[in-house]
Amino acid sequence: MILGHNELKKRYENVYDDEMFTSNGIDYRLCDAQVIVEDSPYLTGIIGNEKKLVETQKCECHNDIFYFKAGKYYLWDLGYHEMLDDCITLFYIRSTLMRSGGQIISSVADKGFHGHIIVGFTCHRDMVISKNERVVQAVFYKADDDGVLYDGDYNE
C-alpha cells in the first residue's frame, strides 16, 4: 500500500511545506550537487564489505542555479530526512525533468533511515536547475512491521 496525501500530512505535519505534499508522496528539494571525477585514479566498489566510494567535486553553480552537462553522472543531495519506521521509500524524478531528458538512479530508503538522501542523476542534454527546486518525489510503501529498522553506515 502506498501512503497518500492525508496520511503523509498527518505523519509529517510540521516537517514539510504544504507545496511538497503530492497525492502519493512528498517532493524533495535539490540542496546540493556533486559531479563524479571521471579521471580519478581511485578504484571504487565494495570489497570484503569495505565501501570504496567515488571521488566527486562540486557541481558548477552560479547564483543558486546548478548546471548539469549531458552524459555526466551527478550525486544529488536532497537534504536530511527521517524515514518512517513502517515504510520503505522509493524515489522518482519529477515528470518535468524526466520529459526534459533527466534520469535519476536511486536505492531504497529502508525503514527507520535518518540521514541525507543522495540519488544519482544524469541527463541526455544540458540542463539547469535552481537550488531548492523540487526535483524528486519520495513514495512511501507500507512494509510489514517486523521491528527491523535500518542500522547501516549512512544513518546520521
C-alpha positions in Angstrom: 0.0 0.0 0.0 1.3 3.5 -0.9 0.7 6.2 1.7 -1.4 9.0 0.3 -1.6 12.8 0.9 -3.7 12.8 4.0 -1.7 10.1 5.8 1.7 11.7 4.9 0.4 15.1 6.1 -0.5 13.6 9.5 2.8 11.9 9.9 5.0 14.8 8.7 2.7 17.6 9.7 5.4 20.1 10.9 8.3 18.9 8.8 7.5 19.9 5.2 5.9 22.9 3.4 2.3 22.2 2.1 3.6 22.5 -1.6 5.8 19.5 -1.0 3.0 17.1 -0.4 1.6 15.4 -3.5 -1.3 13.0 -3.9 1.0 10.0 -3.4 4.3 11.2 -1.9 6.5 14.1 -0.8 8.6 16.2 -3.2 12.2 16.6 -2.1 14.3 19.6 -3.0 17.8 19.8 -4.6 20.1 21.0 -1.8 23.5 20.4 -3.4 25.1 18.5 -6.3 28.5 16.8 -6.9 29.8 15.5 -10.1 31.9 12.3 -10.3 35.6 12.9 -11.2 36.0 10.8 -14.3 39.7 10.6 -14.5 40.2 9.7 -10.8 42.9 7.1 -10.2 40.9 5.5 -7.3 39.1 2.2 -7.7 35.5 2.2 -6.5 33.3 -0.6 -5.3 32.8 -3.0 -2.4 35.5 -5.5 -1.3 35.0 -7.5 1.9 32.2 -5.2 2.9 34.5 -2.2 2.7 33.0 0.6 0.7 35.3 2.5 -1.7 33.2 5.5 -2.8 33.8 7.5 -5.9 35.7 10.8 -5.9 33.5 13.8 -6.5 33.8 17.6 -6.8 31.2 20.4 -6.5 28.9 20.8 -9.5 29.0 24.1 -11.4 26.6 26.5 -9.7 26.1 30.3 -10.2 23.5 32.4 -8.5 22.0 29.3 -7.0 21.5 27.6 -10.4 23.1 24.3 -11.0 24.5 23.5 -14.5 24.3 19.8 -15.5 26.2 18.6 -18.6 24.8 15.9 -20.8 26.4 12.5 -20.2 27.9 13.3 -16.8 26.9 11.5 -13.6 26.0 13.6 -10.6 25.1 12.9 -7.0 22.2 15.0 -5.7 21.9 15.7 -2.0 18.2 16.1 -1.3 18.8 17.1 2.3 18.3 15.4 5.7 15.2 13.3 6.1 13.8 10.9 8.6 12.1 7.9 7.1 9.1 6.3 8.7 9.5 3.2 10.8 6.8 1.2 8.9 7.6 2.1 5.3 10.3 1.7 2.7 10.7 4.8 0.5 11.5 4.8 -3.3 12.4 7.9 -5.2 11.2 9.0 -8.6 12.2 12.0 -10.7 9.6 14.7 -11.2 7.9 14.4 -14.6 9.1 17.8 -16.0 12.7 16.8 -15.5 12.0 13.3 -17.0 10.3 14.9 -20.0 13.4 17.1 -20.4 15.8 14.2 -20.6 16.8 13.8 -16.9 17.0 10.5 -15.1 17.7 9.5 -11.5 19.2 6.3 -10.2 18.4 5.6 -6.5 18.4 2.9 -3.9 15.6 2.2 -1.4 15.5 4.1 1.9 14.9 1.5 4.5 12.5 1.7 7.4 13.9 4.0 10.1 16.7 5.5 8.0 17.7 9.0 9.2 20.2 11.0 7.1 20.9 12.7 3.8 19.1 11.3 0.8 21.5 11.0 -2.1 20.4 10.0 -5.6 22.3 9.7 -8.8 21.4 12.0 -11.7 22.3 12.0 -15.4 20.8 13.9 -18.3 20.7 13.4 -22.1 21.0 17.1 -22.8 22.5 20.0 -20.8 20.1 21.2 -18.0 19.9 24.0 -15.4 18.0 23.5 -12.1 17.6 26.1 -9.3 18.9 25.2 -5.9 16.0 24.2 -3.6 13.8 23.2 -6.6 11.5 20.3 -6.1 13.2 17.5 -8.2 12.3 14.1 -6.7 9.2 12.6 -5.3 9.5 10.2 -2.4 6.9 7.5 -2.4 6.2 5.6 0.9 5.3 1.9 0.7 3.8 0.3 3.8 6.0 -2.6 4.9 5.5 -5.5 7.3 6.0 -4.4 10.8 8.8 -6.9 11.8 10.6 -4.4 14.0 13.7 -4.4 12.0 14.9 -0.9 11.1 17.9 0.4 9.1 21.1 0.2 11.1 23.7 0.9 8.4 26.7 3.1 7.9 24.8 6.0 6.3 22.5 6.8 9.3 23.2 10.2 10.9 
